[in-house]
Amino acid sequence: MKRDLDLCREIMLQVEEADGPIYDSELETCASEAAKRYHIELLESRGFIDAAISKSDDGAAFKARIDGLTWDGRDFLDSVRDSRVWRNVRRAIRDSVGTATFDVVRSVASAVAVEMAKSCIVQK
């Protein structure tokens, strides 16, 4: 299964909004249950979320509870939260390299945000 950064962002936004732990089955997305669990595993392994993932004997995740975002998860989400920034980041990556790591996405998001902020500065 391929990593879907849109789904990662969507999951993290919902985790942030939750009043407490949230289960994979409660996430509102059009992704399959397997895709949600896979991306929860990715986010947990990257240290972006605190999660308890139940696995079957063959190692496949069958249930996941997300307890919240970590400091790094909050930093990443802050860099891609704004939908205008996210749209521009996705376009920049798609038009240049096609895919990117979380670190590249965060770096591009920072650059996009800086440029957007600079365009709002009124020169006197």
Accessible surface in RSA format (square Angstrom, percent):
REM  Atomic radii and reference values for relative SASA: ProtOr
REM  Chains: A
REM  Algorithm: Lee & Richards
REM  Probe-radius: 1.40
REM  Slices: 20
REM RES _ NUM      All-atoms   Total-Side   Main-Chain    Non-polar    All polar
REM                ABS   REL    ABS   REL    ABS   REL    ABS   REL    ABS   REL
RES MET A   1   135.26  70.0  60.97  40.3  74.29 176.9  76.26  64.8  59.00  78.2
RES LYS A   2   185.30  90.4 170.94 104.9  14.36  34.2 118.63 106.8  66.67  71.0
RES ARG A   3    99.88  41.9  72.49  37.0  27.39  65.2  19.13  26.1  80.75  48.9
RES ASP A   4    62.53  43.8  58.09  57.8   4.45  10.5  19.54  46.0  42.99  42.9
RES LEU A   5    35.90  20.0  30.22  21.6   5.68  14.3  30.22  21.2   5.68  15.3
RES ASP A   6    58.27  40.8  53.46  53.2   4.80  11.4  25.58  60.2  32.69  32.6
RES LEU A   7     9.47   5.3   7.93   5.7   1.54   3.9   9.17   6.4   0.30   0.8
RES CYS A   8     0.16   0.1   0.16   0.2   0.00   0.0   0.16   0.4   0.00   0.0
RES ARG A   9    33.54  14.1  33.54  17.1   0.01   0.0   0.30   0.4  33.24  20.1
RES GLU A  10    62.20  35.7  61.03  46.2   1.17   2.8  24.25  46.9  37.96  31.0
RES ILE A  11     0.93   0.5   0.93   0.7   0.00   0.0   0.93   0.7   0.00   0.0
RES MET A  12     0.00   0.0   0.00   0.0   0.00   0.0   0.00   0.0   0.00   0.0
RES LEU A  13    46.65  26.0  46.36  33.2   0.29   0.7  46.61  32.7   0.04   0.1
RES GLN A  14    40.14  22.4  35.76  26.1   4.37  10.4  27.97  59.5  12.17   9.2
RES VAL A  15     9.49   6.2   2.15   1.9   7.34  17.7   2.15   1.9   7.34  19.9
RES GLU A  16    53.33  30.6  30.75  23.3  22.58  53.8  16.72  32.3  36.60  29.9
RES GLU A  17   136.10  78.1 114.16  86.4  21.94  52.2  46.25  89.5  89.85  73.4
RES ALA A  18    35.18  32.3   7.86  12.1  27.32  62.1  18.29  25.8  16.89  44.8
RES ASP A  19   158.93 111.3 113.84 113.3  45.08 106.6  42.21  99.3 116.72 116.4
RES GLY A  20    34.59  42.7   0.00   N/A  34.59  42.7  25.26  69.3   9.33  20.9
RES PRO A  21    81.48  59.4  62.34  56.8  19.14  69.6  62.34  51.5  19.14 118.9
RES ILE A  22    18.91  10.8  18.88  14.1   0.02   0.0  18.91  13.6   0.00   0.0
RES TYR A  23    84.08  39.3  84.08  47.8   0.00   0.0  51.79  38.9  32.29  39.8
RES ASP A  24     4.96   3.5   4.96   4.9   0.00   0.0   0.00   0.0   4.96   4.9
RES SER A  25    82.19  69.5  57.57  76.8  24.62  56.7  37.41  79.7  44.78  62.7
RES GLU A  26    96.12  55.2  77.58  58.7  18.54  44.1  38.74  74.9  57.38  46.9
RES LEU A  27     6.65   3.7   0.15   0.1   6.50  16.3   0.15   0.1   6.50  17.5
RES GLU A  28   144.51  83.0 129.86  98.2  14.65  34.9  50.52  97.7  93.99  76.7
RES THR A  29    33.29  23.7   3.01   3.1  30.28  72.2   9.48  12.7  23.81  36.0
RES CYS A  30   140.13 106.0  99.47 110.9  40.67  95.6  49.83 126.3  90.30  97.4
RES ALA A  31    28.19  25.9   9.77  15.1  18.42  41.9  20.12  28.3   8.08  21.4
RES SER A  32    66.64  56.3  50.51  67.4  16.13  37.2  54.30 115.6  12.34  17.3
RES GLU A  33    72.94  41.9  69.43  52.5   3.51   8.3  47.92  92.7  25.02  20.4
RES ALA A  34    52.49  48.3  45.88  70.8   6.61  15.0  47.76  67.3   4.73  12.5
RES ALA A  35    15.30  14.1  15.30  23.6   0.00   0.0  15.30  21.5   0.00   0.0
RES LYS A  36     6.64   3.2   6.64   4.1   0.00   0.0   0.00   0.0   6.64   7.1
RES ARG A  37    43.28  18.2  43.05  21.9   0.23   0.6   2.35   3.2  40.93  24.8
RES TYR A  38    67.96  31.7  66.70  37.9   1.26   3.3  45.30  34.0  22.65  27.9
RES HIS A  39     2.93   1.6   2.93   2.0   0.00   0.0   2.93   3.0   0.00   0.0
RES ILE A  40     0.00   0.0   0.00   0.0   0.00   0.0   0.00   0.0   0.00   0.0
RES GLU A  41    43.25  24.8  40.93  31.0   2.32   5.5  16.20  31.3  27.05  22.1
RES LEU A  42    45.31  25.2  43.29  31.0   2.02   5.1  43.73  30.7   1.58   4.3
RES LEU A  43     0.00   0.0   0.00   0.0   0.00   0.0   0.00   0.0   0.00   0.0
RES GLU A  44    69.47  39.9  62.01  46.9   7.47  17.8   2.15   4.2  67.32  55.0
RES SER A  45    90.36  76.4  52.27  69.8  38.09  87.8  45.95  97.8  44.41  62.2
RES ARG A  46    90.62  38.0  74.82  38.1  15.80  37.6  35.02  47.9  55.60  33.7
RES GLY A  47    30.28  37.3   0.00   N/A  30.28  37.3  27.17  74.6   3.11   7.0
RES PHE A  48     0.04   0.0   0.04   0.0   0.00   0.0   0.04   0.0   0.00   0.0
RES ILE A  49     3.36   1.9   0.00   0.0   3.36   8.1   0.00   0.0   3.36   9.1
RES ASP A  50    78.87  55.2  75.84  75.5   3.03   7.2  19.68  46.3  59.18  59.0
RES ALA A  51    23.07  21.2   0.00   0.0  23.07  52.5   0.54   0.8  22.53  59.7
RES ALA A  52    43.64  40.1  34.57  53.3   9.07  20.6  41.07  57.8   2.58   6.8
RES ILE A  53    41.10  23.4  11.77   8.8  29.33  70.7  12.15   8.7  28.96  78.6
RES SER A  54    41.39  35.0  34.08  45.5   7.31  16.8  14.94  31.8  26.45  37.1
RES LYS A  55   109.20  53.3  81.32  49.9  27.88  66.4  38.94  35.0  70.27  74.8
RES SER A  56    47.14  39.8  34.75  46.4  12.40  28.6  38.37  81.7   8.77  12.3
RES ASP A  57   164.93 115.5 123.51 122.9  41.42  97.9  45.53 107.2 119.40 119.1
RES ASP A  58   122.56  85.9  80.74  80.4  41.82  98.9  50.51 118.9  72.05  71.9
RES GLY A  59    41.27  50.9   0.00   N/A  41.27  50.9  28.61  78.5  12.66  28.3
RES ALA A  60    54.60  50.2  44.63  68.9   9.96  22.7  54.23  76.4   0.36   1.0
RES ALA A  61    16.12  14.8   0.84   1.3  15.28  34.8   0.84   1.2  15.28  40.5
RES PHE A  62   113.68  56.9  99.09  61.4  14.59  38.0  99.16  60.1  14.52  41.6
RES LYS A  63   102.53  50.0 101.98  62.6   0.54   1.3  46.76  42.1  55.76  59.4
RES ALA A  64     0.49   0.4   0.13   0.2   0.36   0.8   0.49   0.7   0.00   0.0
RES ARG A  65    81.25  34.1  80.69  41.1   0.56   1.3  11.37  15.5  69.87  42.3
RES ILE A  66     0.47   0.3   0.00   0.0   0.47   1.1   0.00   0.0   0.47   1.3
RES ASP A  67    64.82  45.4  40.94  40.8  23.87  56.5  22.02  51.8  42.80  42.7
RES GLY A  68    17.97  22.2   0.00   N/A  17.97  22.2  17.97  49.3   0.00   0.0
RES LEU A  69    14.13   7.9   0.30   0.2  13.83  34.8   0.30   0.2  13.83  37.2
RES THR A  70    31.46  22.4  25.07  25.4   6.38  15.2  31.46  42.3   0.00   0.0
RES TRP A  71   202.01  81.1 192.74  93.3   9.28  21.8 177.56  94.7  24.46  39.7
RES ASP A  72    69.25  48.5  68.23  67.9   1.02   2.4   5.17  12.2  64.08  63.9
RES GLY A  73     0.00   0.0   0.00   N/A   0.00   0.0   0.00   0.0   0.00   0.0
RES ARG A  74   110.61  46.4 110.29  56.2   0.32   0.8  37.93  51.8  72.67  44.0
RES ASP A  75    59.12  41.4  53.19  52.9   5.93  14.0  11.97  28.2  47.15  47.0
RES PHE A  76     1.82   0.9   1.82   1.1   0.00   0.0   1.82   1.1   0.00   0.0
RES LEU A  77     0.07   0.0   0.07   0.1   0.00   0.0   0.07   0.0   0.00   0.0
RES ASP A  78    89.25  62.5  66.99  66.7  22.26  52.6  25.59  60.2  63.66  63.5
RES SER A  79    22.84  19.3   8.40  11.2  14.44  33.3  19.33  41.2   3.51   4.9
RES VAL A  80     0.01   0.0   0.00   0.0   0.01   0.0   0.01   0.0   0.00   0.0
RES ARG A  81    85.73  36.0  79.65  40.6   6.08  14.5  53.34  72.9  32.38  19.6
RES ASP A  82    54.21  38.0  45.43  45.2   8.78  20.8  26.34  62.0  27.86  27.8
RES SER A  83    65.91  55.7  60.20  80.3   5.71  13.2  33.49  71.3  32.42  45.4
RES ARG A  84   131.07  55.0 130.01  66.3   1.06   2.5  48.34  66.1  82.73  50.1
RES VAL A  85    10.82   7.1  10.82   9.8   0.00   0.0  10.82   9.4   0.00   0.0
RES TRP A  86    13.04   5.2  13.04   6.3   0.00   0.0  10.73   5.7   2.31   3.7
RES ARG A  87   118.88  49.9 116.48  59.4   2.41   5.7  49.87  68.2  69.02  41.8
RES ASN A  88    45.09  31.1  42.67  41.2   2.42   5.8   9.34  22.5  35.75  34.6
RES VAL A  89     0.75   0.5   0.75   0.7   0.00   0.0   0.75   0.6   0.00   0.0
RES ARG A  90   106.61  44.8 100.83  51.4   5.78  13.8  22.32  30.5  84.30  51.1
RES ARG A  91   106.07  44.5 105.81  53.9   0.26   0.6  36.18  49.4  69.89  42.4
RES ALA A  92    43.79  40.3  31.86  49.2  11.92  27.1  41.56  58.5   2.22   5.9
RES ILE A  93    15.12   8.6  14.79  11.0   0.33   0.8  15.12  10.9   0.00   0.0
RES ARG A  94   147.50  61.9 131.82  67.2  15.68  37.3  68.67  93.8  78.83  47.8
RES ASP A  95   100.64  70.5  63.30  63.0  37.34  88.3  33.14  78.0  67.50  67.3
RES SER A  96    85.11  71.9  46.19  61.6  38.92  89.7  44.24  94.2  40.88  57.3
RES VAL A  97   102.84  67.7  71.53  64.8  31.31  75.5  79.04  68.7  23.80  64.6
RES GLY A  98    41.63  51.3   0.00   N/A  41.63  51.3  24.76  68.0  16.87  37.8
RES THR A  99   115.45  82.1 103.00 104.4  12.44  29.7  75.95 102.0  39.50  59.7
RES ALA A 100    13.91  12.8   0.75   1.2  13.16  29.9  11.34  16.0   2.58   6.8
RES THR A 101    73.90  52.6  73.75  74.8   0.14   0.3  70.69  95.0   3.21   4.8
RES PHE A 102     8.31   4.2   7.09   4.4   1.22   3.2   7.09   4.3   1.22   3.5
RES ASP A 103    85.39  59.8  79.28  78.9   6.11  14.5  29.30  69.0  56.09  55.9
RES VAL A 104    66.60  43.8  64.73  58.6   1.87   4.5  66.60  57.9   0.00   0.0
RES VAL A 105     0.41   0.3   0.41   0.4   0.00   0.0   0.41   0.4   0.00   0.0
RES ARG A 106    63.53  26.7  63.53  32.4   0.00   0.0  31.78  43.4  31.75  19.2
RES SER A 107    71.96  60.8  61.60  82.2  10.36  23.9  31.02  66.1  40.94  57.4
RES VAL A 108    35.18  23.2  33.09  30.0   2.09   5.0  35.18  30.6   0.00   0.0
RES ALA A 109     0.31   0.3   0.00   0.0   0.31   0.7   0.00   0.0   0.31   0.8
RES SER A 110    55.18  46.6  49.48  66.0   5.70  13.1  33.45  71.2  21.73  30.4
RES ALA A 111    56.21  51.7  48.20  74.4   8.01  18.2  55.46  78.1   0.75   2.0
RES VAL A 112    22.36  14.7  18.89  17.1   3.47   8.4  22.36  19.4   0.00   0.0
RES ALA A 113    42.79  39.3  37.78  58.3   5.02  11.4  39.76  56.0   3.03   8.0
RES VAL A 114    75.79  49.9  72.20  65.4   3.59   8.7  75.65  65.7   0.15   0.4
RES GLU A 115   103.50  59.4  99.80  75.5   3.70   8.8  46.34  89.6  57.15  46.7
RES MET A 116    44.09  22.8  40.72  26.9   3.37   8.0  42.97  36.5   1.12   1.5
RES ALA A 117    60.14  55.3  49.35  76.2  10.79  24.5  57.48  80.9   2.66   7.0
RES LYS A 118   117.89  57.5 107.34  65.9  10.55  25.1  62.53  56.3  55.36  59.0
RES SER A 119    94.36  79.7  53.62  71.6  40.74  93.9  51.41 109.5  42.94  60.2
RES CYS A 120   101.84  77.0  77.06  85.9  24.78  58.2  32.98  83.6  68.86  74.2
RES ILE A 121   106.73  60.7  88.58  66.0  18.14  43.7  93.89  67.6  12.83  34.8
RES VAL A 122   120.09  79.0  99.54  90.1  20.55  49.5 103.65  90.1  16.44  44.6
RES GLN A 123   155.51  87.0 129.02  94.3  26.48  63.1  60.45 128.7  95.06  72.1
RES LYS A 124   236.26 115.3 157.47  96.6  78.79 187.6 135.50 122.0 100.76 107.3
END  Absolute sums over single chains surface
CHAIN  1 A     7587.4       6075.6       1511.8       4010.7       3576.7
END  Absolute sums over all chains
TOTAL          7587.4       6075.6       1511.8       4010.7       3576.7
